[in-house]
Amino acid sequence: MRLVLLASLWASLAGLLLAEDVDASILKIRLVGGANQCSGRVEVLHDDVWGTVCDDQWDLREAKVVCRQLGCGTALSAPRESRYGEGRGPIWLSDLNCTGTEESLTECEAKPWGEHVCNHVEDASVECSGTEIPAPGPIRLVDGPNRCAGRVEVLHEEQWGSVCHDDWDLNDAQVVCKQLGCGEAVLAPVAAKFGRGLGTLWLDDVNCTGTEAALSDCPARPWGDHNCYHGEDASAVCSDSGVTVSASVRLVGGISRCSGRVEVLHNGVWGTVCDDRWDLREAKVVCRQLGCGTALSAVPESKYGEGRGQIWLSDLNCTGTEASLTECEAKPWGEHVCNHVEDASVECSEVDVPERGPVRLADGPHECAGRVEVLHQNRWGSVCDDRWDLRDAEVVCRQVGCGPPLSALGAARYGRGPDAIWLDDVECDGTEGSISDCPARPWGEHNCYHGEDAAVVCAVNEDLEKPEAP
């Protein structure tokens, strides 16, 4: 009996010690400068000194761990560039590589404590859901891929309702994105592109300048006064959503990526556009969205072949100034009286397309440094850093018209790509004319994630200052 009691006592004591260890772990991280304990600049305790975290490779996976560790609910965003002010003292952690399932940041891969190439301008931050309405409210984006894209809803008289798309444009979306802490406005879709709301229509004829702090500060009709229905609900897509403008449209069957049958992406499925009311105004939007210069013609009747599957859009009515087809008025997605003989096409001038071929360097400090991206199936994607070395970099630097390679970098040194990973296990010998000529796995076949995106630093053109290798 005594042995049983001792064993029970020891188990209880061990439980208490474990609980103390867990509490101590939680105390080793804090959020500073936010509106509450669940938002702010991330600081960690090491050697009894509080220090910050560098935002290199910082994204929602790391933010999830922080929010979980602090008991602050789910991660809403992972702001970078000292959103909540610059810290002081040491920068303890850099290049964190979490899966998002860890219980503590100390379980994630990272550089050794205190090793970094950062300054406090790059301090990482986190915004967690906590248990309250997020501080930026009373506004939200719903039915989109994440909290930074979707149908606009506002809270009035303790009831959520939508916004009519009359006069809705990027200035209005900019206020929404800023109010939610979601970066810059990328798109201002109309016609219930993220589905129809179910509640009240609260606002109509919203006319922001883009500088207002909240949508409720913008000129508009009185609350609840409108002449709309939910098929006209307004939406917003912000830069922090990860959605890019060009990723939702492509041209198929033409002699280049800037001519062909128009196809749009909806619910993860590519479909065509009916040529009813199709003219140069719609063609202008497509060419602008793809970075293909000006519209030369808006071709009806499946000139570039009949598509298959869905006909997503019909009766488009663009002004020609929109940033994306999704901002134009149209019938609801999938509603039409067409067949594929009526698939719409576009021919663009291509003057905005780089002449250096289907490879580019993205998000670097200048034109000769950045994340390597390749064009395949009219879609830009990144390259995995497995087996990535200076011979591969030599081919890329030559292909983009820069000087010899200074560095062949991995681990998403210039940020994580937002789209496909097209190439893996690239093994150039350095003499190839294009990265697509190098041995590699088949297009799109890989065992990587965007934290392994490859990058290069090349010597710049003679008229630019030569960069230092990082």
PLY file of the C-alpha trace (Angstrom):
ply
format ascii 1.0
element vertex 470
property float x
property float y
property float z
element edge 469
property int vertex1
property int vertex2
end_header
0.00 0.00 0.00
2.83 2.40 0.85
4.46 1.70 -2.49
1.19 2.49 -4.30
0.82 5.75 -2.35
4.42 6.72 -3.08
3.95 5.96 -6.74
0.79 8.06 -6.83
2.54 10.92 -5.02
5.48 10.77 -7.40
3.14 10.80 -10.42
1.38 13.90 -9.04
4.70 15.62 -8.37
5.94 14.77 -11.86
2.73 16.22 -13.26
3.29 19.45 -11.37
6.89 19.66 -12.58
5.75 19.06 -16.16
3.13 21.77 -15.82
5.78 24.18 -14.56
7.98 23.30 -17.56
5.08 23.99 -19.94
4.35 27.33 -18.27
8.03 28.25 -18.48
7.97 27.41 -22.18
4.99 29.69 -22.72
6.73 32.49 -20.85
9.68 32.35 -23.25
7.70 34.10 -25.96
5.62 37.26 -26.00
3.94 39.71 -28.40
4.81 43.38 -27.99
3.26 46.58 -29.32
-0.12 45.19 -30.38
-3.63 46.08 -29.30
-3.71 43.07 -26.95
-1.61 40.10 -25.78
-2.48 38.20 -28.97
-0.98 40.59 -31.52
2.35 42.33 -31.86
6.06 41.95 -32.47
7.33 38.47 -31.65
9.96 38.37 -28.90
11.65 35.29 -27.42
13.66 34.83 -24.24
17.15 33.34 -24.52
19.94 33.50 -21.96
17.58 35.63 -19.82
17.48 38.34 -22.51
14.45 39.18 -24.66
15.13 39.47 -28.39
13.27 39.55 -31.69
12.77 37.19 -34.64
13.91 37.99 -38.19
11.16 37.81 -40.83
13.24 35.79 -43.32
10.98 32.86 -44.34
8.34 34.09 -41.84
4.79 33.09 -42.79
1.52 31.72 -41.39
3.09 28.41 -40.40
5.37 30.11 -37.90
2.52 32.38 -36.80
0.34 29.32 -36.08
2.97 28.01 -33.69
3.23 31.34 -31.86
-0.55 31.66 -31.48
-0.81 28.07 -30.26
2.08 28.54 -27.84
0.45 31.63 -26.33
-3.05 30.14 -26.23
-4.25 32.89 -28.57
-6.38 30.87 -30.98
-5.62 30.70 -34.70
-3.15 32.77 -36.69
-4.79 35.53 -38.72
-1.65 36.95 -40.32
2.14 36.93 -40.13
3.17 40.57 -40.68
6.76 41.30 -41.61
8.98 44.39 -41.67
8.42 45.51 -38.08
4.66 46.11 -38.41
4.51 46.71 -34.64
7.69 48.73 -34.35
11.36 47.86 -34.28
12.66 45.91 -31.31
15.93 46.49 -29.47
18.71 44.24 -28.38
19.55 40.89 -29.96
17.80 39.27 -32.90
17.63 35.73 -31.56
16.03 33.69 -34.34
16.15 33.75 -38.14
15.12 31.52 -41.07
12.55 29.64 -39.02
11.08 26.67 -40.86
8.04 25.39 -38.97
5.46 22.94 -40.25
2.77 24.74 -38.24
2.09 21.76 -35.98
4.81 22.41 -33.39
3.95 23.33 -29.81
6.78 25.88 -29.56
9.07 27.86 -31.87
11.99 26.04 -30.25
10.82 22.87 -32.03
11.16 24.47 -35.49
14.23 24.35 -37.69
16.17 27.63 -37.66
19.63 29.12 -37.74
21.56 28.85 -34.45
20.54 31.30 -31.72
21.71 34.82 -32.60
22.92 33.95 -36.12
21.26 36.13 -38.79
21.77 38.66 -41.59
18.95 40.96 -40.47
18.25 44.21 -38.68
15.27 45.31 -36.62
13.47 46.69 -39.68
12.84 43.00 -40.41
11.32 42.10 -37.05
8.53 39.53 -37.43
5.05 39.95 -35.96
1.88 37.92 -35.44
-1.84 38.59 -35.28
-3.90 35.85 -33.61
-7.65 35.45 -33.37
-7.65 35.44 -29.56
-11.16 35.19 -28.14
-12.42 38.61 -29.28
-13.52 40.25 -32.50
-10.27 41.23 -34.27
-9.27 44.80 -33.45
-9.67 46.09 -37.05
-13.45 45.21 -37.08
-16.35 45.76 -37.56
-15.58 44.52 -41.09
-14.66 41.13 -42.52
-14.06 39.27 -45.78
-15.94 35.99 -46.05
-16.18 32.92 -48.30
-12.74 33.55 -49.80
-9.54 31.48 -49.52
-8.52 33.27 -46.29
-9.36 36.29 -44.19
-7.74 38.68 -46.69
-9.98 37.88 -49.67
-13.72 37.50 -49.96
-17.12 39.15 -49.87
-17.12 42.41 -47.89
-19.34 42.38 -44.83
-19.80 45.15 -42.27
-21.26 45.06 -38.76
-24.10 47.47 -38.02
-26.70 47.26 -35.25
-25.09 43.98 -34.16
-25.86 42.40 -37.53
-23.45 41.51 -40.33
-24.44 42.60 -43.83
-22.94 43.04 -47.28
-22.04 46.01 -49.48
-23.57 46.76 -52.89
-21.10 46.96 -55.80
-22.47 50.25 -57.21
-19.43 52.59 -57.59
-17.23 49.89 -56.02
-13.56 50.14 -57.12
-9.97 49.67 -55.94
-10.12 52.79 -53.74
-12.91 51.21 -51.71
-11.11 47.85 -51.58
-7.93 49.64 -50.46
-9.71 50.96 -47.37
-11.02 47.48 -46.57
-7.59 45.89 -46.91
-5.96 48.58 -44.79
-8.66 48.31 -42.15
-8.09 44.55 -41.89
-4.31 44.81 -41.89
-4.17 42.78 -45.10
-1.78 44.87 -47.17
-2.69 46.57 -50.44
-5.83 46.04 -52.55
-5.19 43.75 -55.51
-8.73 43.38 -56.86
-12.18 44.85 -56.25
-14.51 42.14 -57.62
-18.19 42.87 -58.15
-21.31 40.82 -58.85
-20.97 38.51 -55.82
-17.79 36.86 -57.06
-17.39 35.20 -53.63
-21.03 34.21 -53.35
-24.16 36.02 -52.29
-24.62 37.25 -48.75
-27.57 36.14 -46.66
-28.09 39.09 -44.34
-28.87 42.77 -44.80
-27.40 44.97 -47.51
-25.95 47.69 -45.33
-24.04 49.98 -47.69
-24.51 51.24 -51.26
-22.78 53.81 -53.50
-19.62 53.68 -51.39
-17.15 56.26 -52.73
-13.84 56.13 -50.84
-10.74 58.09 -51.79
-8.56 55.24 -50.51
-7.11 57.23 -47.61
-9.88 56.62 -45.08
-9.15 54.55 -41.97
-12.41 52.60 -42.16
-15.10 51.87 -44.75
-17.65 53.55 -42.48
-15.71 56.83 -42.96
-16.34 56.83 -46.74
-19.20 58.72 -48.41
-22.15 56.40 -49.04
-25.93 56.20 -48.82
-27.37 56.00 -45.30
-27.06 52.59 -43.62
-29.55 50.14 -45.15
-30.59 52.51 -47.99
-29.91 50.77 -51.33
-31.37 49.65 -54.66
-29.46 46.35 -54.92
-29.78 42.61 -54.39
-27.20 40.08 -53.19
-26.13 39.26 -56.75
-24.44 42.66 -56.60
-22.42 42.07 -53.42
-18.96 43.70 -53.45
-15.72 41.88 -52.65
-12.06 42.66 -52.04
-8.82 40.76 -52.60
-5.79 42.03 -50.65
-2.10 41.40 -51.22
-1.71 39.41 -47.98
-4.20 36.84 -49.32
-1.51 35.46 -51.61
-3.88 35.76 -54.60
-2.19 37.22 -57.67
-4.01 38.96 -60.51
-2.45 37.05 -63.39
-2.91 33.60 -61.84
-6.66 33.56 -62.53
-6.61 33.94 -66.32
-4.69 32.38 -69.22
-4.68 32.29 -73.03
-4.62 28.87 -74.67
-3.91 27.69 -78.23
-2.16 30.82 -79.53
1.36 31.20 -80.85
2.48 32.84 -77.59
1.17 33.30 -74.07
-0.32 36.64 -75.21
-2.79 35.27 -77.74
-5.37 32.51 -77.60
-8.61 31.30 -76.12
-9.47 33.02 -72.84
-9.74 30.70 -69.85
-10.45 31.70 -66.25
-9.93 29.83 -62.98
-12.89 29.35 -60.66
-13.22 26.89 -57.77
-9.93 25.34 -58.83
-11.23 24.51 -62.34
-10.29 26.22 -65.63
-13.15 27.17 -67.94
-13.86 29.38 -70.94
-15.64 32.68 -71.54
-18.68 33.06 -73.79
-18.28 35.66 -76.56
-21.69 37.27 -75.93
-20.95 41.03 -75.63
-17.23 40.28 -76.01
-15.30 43.26 -77.42
-12.07 45.24 -77.07
-12.95 46.51 -73.61
-12.89 42.99 -72.20
-9.78 42.18 -74.28
-8.00 45.21 -72.78
-8.59 43.88 -69.28
-7.23 40.43 -70.17
-4.09 41.85 -71.80
-3.48 44.15 -68.84
-4.06 41.32 -66.36
-1.48 39.13 -68.12
1.07 41.91 -68.62
0.74 41.48 -72.38
0.52 45.09 -73.51
-2.49 46.48 -75.37
-5.37 44.56 -76.91
-5.14 44.14 -80.70
-8.39 42.23 -81.18
-11.23 40.55 -79.30
-11.91 37.43 -81.33
-15.24 35.55 -81.07
-16.35 32.09 -82.22
-13.52 29.89 -80.89
-10.83 31.11 -83.30
-8.21 29.30 -81.20
-10.20 26.10 -80.83
-13.10 25.02 -78.68
-12.46 24.59 -75.01
-13.72 21.75 -72.87
-15.56 21.58 -69.59
-17.05 24.64 -67.94
-18.07 27.90 -69.57
-17.54 30.09 -66.56
-18.35 33.63 -67.69
-20.85 35.20 -70.07
-22.19 38.65 -70.90
-19.14 40.41 -69.50
-19.51 44.17 -69.34
-16.11 45.75 -68.63
-15.22 49.42 -68.90
-11.72 48.47 -70.00
-10.04 50.00 -66.93
-10.42 47.04 -64.56
-7.37 45.15 -63.24
-9.07 41.77 -63.70
-12.05 40.20 -65.47
-13.44 39.40 -62.01
-14.02 43.13 -61.50
-16.34 43.36 -64.53
-20.09 42.92 -64.38
-21.24 39.57 -65.76
-23.75 36.80 -65.28
-23.13 34.64 -62.20
-20.33 32.08 -62.53
-21.40 29.21 -64.79
-24.66 30.84 -65.93
-24.89 31.16 -69.75
-26.78 30.19 -72.93
-23.63 29.38 -74.93
-21.59 26.44 -76.18
-17.87 26.12 -76.87
-18.27 27.26 -80.48
-18.70 30.71 -78.88
-15.50 30.65 -76.79
-13.93 34.12 -76.64
-10.30 34.81 -77.57
-7.81 37.67 -77.34
-4.74 38.87 -79.24
-2.44 41.23 -77.33
0.54 43.32 -78.48
2.97 41.58 -76.05
5.02 44.76 -75.58
5.08 44.26 -71.80
6.41 40.70 -72.00
10.12 40.39 -71.13
12.21 39.39 -74.14
14.56 37.17 -72.12
12.44 34.05 -72.31
10.35 32.03 -69.87
12.49 32.63 -66.78
12.61 35.54 -64.35
14.05 36.60 -61.00
11.42 37.71 -58.51
11.41 39.73 -55.26
15.16 40.46 -55.31
16.92 43.77 -54.67
17.52 44.36 -58.40
16.88 42.79 -61.80
19.78 40.35 -61.52
18.95 38.78 -58.16
15.90 37.00 -56.83
13.81 33.87 -56.62
14.05 31.81 -59.82
10.68 31.43 -61.55
9.97 29.61 -64.82
6.96 29.81 -67.14
5.19 26.56 -67.98
1.65 26.11 -69.29
1.19 29.89 -69.16
1.84 29.85 -65.41
4.84 31.07 -63.43
6.26 28.74 -60.81
9.39 28.31 -58.71
12.32 25.87 -58.68
13.22 23.58 -55.77
16.71 24.02 -54.30
17.52 20.27 -54.32
20.90 19.91 -56.10
20.86 23.64 -56.87
24.37 25.02 -57.42
26.44 27.58 -59.35
26.20 25.64 -62.61
22.42 25.97 -62.54
22.76 29.63 -61.56
25.13 30.19 -64.47
22.46 29.10 -66.96
19.79 31.28 -65.31
22.03 34.37 -65.14
22.91 34.04 -68.81
19.27 33.43 -69.76
18.03 36.61 -68.02
20.76 38.72 -69.60
22.86 39.28 -66.47
26.51 38.64 -65.72
28.06 35.52 -64.18
26.56 34.02 -61.01
27.74 35.27 -57.64
25.58 32.94 -55.53
23.25 29.97 -55.95
20.90 30.27 -53.00
18.26 28.01 -51.48
15.79 28.00 -48.59
13.62 30.71 -50.17
16.27 33.39 -49.62
14.11 35.90 -51.55
10.77 34.75 -50.22
8.46 31.85 -50.92
6.74 31.65 -54.30
2.93 31.81 -54.29
2.13 29.31 -57.03
3.39 26.05 -58.58
6.78 24.44 -58.03
7.69 23.51 -61.59
11.23 22.10 -61.41
13.18 19.91 -59.00
16.58 18.18 -59.02
17.87 20.51 -61.74
21.37 19.46 -62.84
22.79 21.85 -65.45
26.38 21.58 -66.61
26.46 25.37 -67.08
26.58 25.40 -70.89
22.87 25.12 -71.63
21.04 27.98 -73.29
17.99 27.66 -71.04
17.18 26.12 -67.68
14.53 24.06 -69.48
17.37 22.34 -71.38
18.91 21.03 -68.15
18.28 17.52 -66.77
15.56 17.60 -64.10
12.48 15.79 -62.91
9.40 16.10 -65.18
7.61 19.45 -65.00
5.64 19.75 -61.77
7.09 16.60 -60.17
8.87 17.36 -56.88
9.14 16.55 -53.17
9.54 20.15 -52.00
7.63 23.07 -50.52
8.11 26.79 -51.08
10.50 27.10 -48.15
12.98 25.38 -50.51
12.61 27.80 -53.44
15.87 28.37 -55.32
17.35 31.82 -55.98
20.38 33.37 -57.65
22.50 36.49 -57.42
24.11 37.42 -60.73
26.56 40.17 -61.60
24.48 43.08 -62.84
24.68 44.77 -66.19
27.55 47.21 -66.68
25.33 50.24 -66.16
24.35 49.03 -62.68
26.39 48.81 -59.52
27.68 45.31 -58.83
25.85 43.79 -55.84
27.43 42.05 -52.92
26.68 38.37 -52.53
24.51 37.79 -49.47
0 1
1 2
2 3
3 4
4 5
5 6
6 7
7 8
8 9
9 10
10 11
11 12
12 13
13 14
14 15
15 16
16 17
17 18
18 19
19 20
20 21
21 22
22 23
23 24
24 25
25 26
26 27
27 28
28 29
29 30
30 31
31 32
32 33
33 34
34 35
35 36
36 37
37 38
38 39
39 40
40 41
41 42
42 43
43 44
44 45
45 46
46 47
47 48
48 49
49 50
50 51
51 52
52 53
53 54
54 55
55 56
56 57
57 58
58 59
59 60
60 61
61 62
62 63
63 64
64 65
65 66
66 67
67 68
68 69
69 70
70 71
71 72
72 73
73 74
74 75
75 76
76 77
77 78
78 79
79 80
80 81
81 82
82 83
83 84
84 85
85 86
86 87
87 88
88 89
89 90
90 91
91 92
92 93
93 94
94 95
95 96
96 97
97 98
98 99
99 100
100 101
101 102
102 103
103 104
104 105
105 106
106 107
107 108
108 109
109 110
110 111
111 112
112 113
113 114
114 115
115 116
116 117
117 118
118 119
119 120
120 121
121 122
122 123
123 124
124 125
125 126
126 127
127 128
128 129
129 130
130 131
131 132
132 133
133 134
134 135
135 136
136 137
137 138
138 139
139 140
140 141
141 142
142 143
143 144
144 145
145 146
146 147
147 148
148 149
149 150
150 151
151 152
152 153
153 154
154 155
155 156
156 157
157 158
158 159
159 160
160 161
161 162
162 163
163 164
164 165
165 166
166 167
167 168
168 169
169 170
170 171
171 172
172 173
173 174
174 175
175 176
176 177
177 178
178 179
179 180
180 181
181 182
182 183
183 184
184 185
185 186
186 187
187 188
188 189
189 190
190 191
191 192
192 193
193 194
194 195
195 196
196 197
197 198
198 199
199 200
200 201
201 202
202 203
203 204
204 205
205 206
206 207
207 208
208 209
209 210
210 211
211 212
212 213
213 214
214 215
215 216
216 217
217 218
218 219
219 220
220 221
221 222
222 223
223 224
224 225
225 226
226 227
227 228
228 229
229 230
230 231
231 232
232 233
233 234
234 235
235 236
236 237
237 238
238 239
239 240
240 241
241 242
242 243
243 244
244 245
245 246
246 247
247 248
248 249
249 250
250 251
251 252
252 253
253 254
254 255
255 256
256 257
257 258
258 259
259 260
260 261
261 262
262 263
263 264
264 265
265 266
266 267
267 268
268 269
269 270
270 271
271 272
272 273
273 274
274 275
275 276
276 277
277 278
278 279
279 280
280 281
281 282
282 283
283 284
284 285
285 286
286 287
287 288
288 289
289 290
290 291
291 292
292 293
293 294
294 295
295 296
296 297
297 298
298 299
299 300
300 301
301 302
302 303
303 304
304 305
305 306
306 307
307 308
308 309
309 310
310 311
311 312
312 313
313 314
314 315
315 316
316 317
317 318
318 319
319 320
320 321
321 322
322 323
323 324
324 325
325 326
326 327
327 328
328 329
329 330
330 331
331 332
332 333
333 334
334 335
335 336
336 337
337 338
338 339
339 340
340 341
341 342
342 343
343 344
344 345
345 346
346 347
347 348
348 349
349 350
350 351
351 352
352 353
353 354
354 355
355 356
356 357
357 358
358 359
359 360
360 361
361 362
362 363
363 364
364 365
365 366
366 367
367 368
368 369
369 370
370 371
371 372
372 373
373 374
374 375
375 376
376 377
377 378
378 379
379 380
380 381
381 382
382 383
383 384
384 385
385 386
386 387
387 388
388 389
389 390
390 391
391 392
392 393
393 394
394 395
395 396
396 397
397 398
398 399
399 400
400 401
401 402
402 403
403 404
404 405
405 406
406 407
407 408
408 409
409 410
410 411
411 412
412 413
413 414
414 415
415 416
416 417
417 418
418 419
419 420
420 421
421 422
422 423
423 424
424 425
425 426
426 427
427 428
428 429
429 430
430 431
431 432
432 433
433 434
434 435
435 436
436 437
437 438
438 439
439 440
440 441
441 442
442 443
443 444
444 445
445 446
446 447
447 448
448 449
449 450
450 451
451 452
452 453
453 454
454 455
455 456
456 457
457 458
458 459
459 460
460 461
461 462
462 463
463 464
464 465
465 466
466 467
467 468
468 469
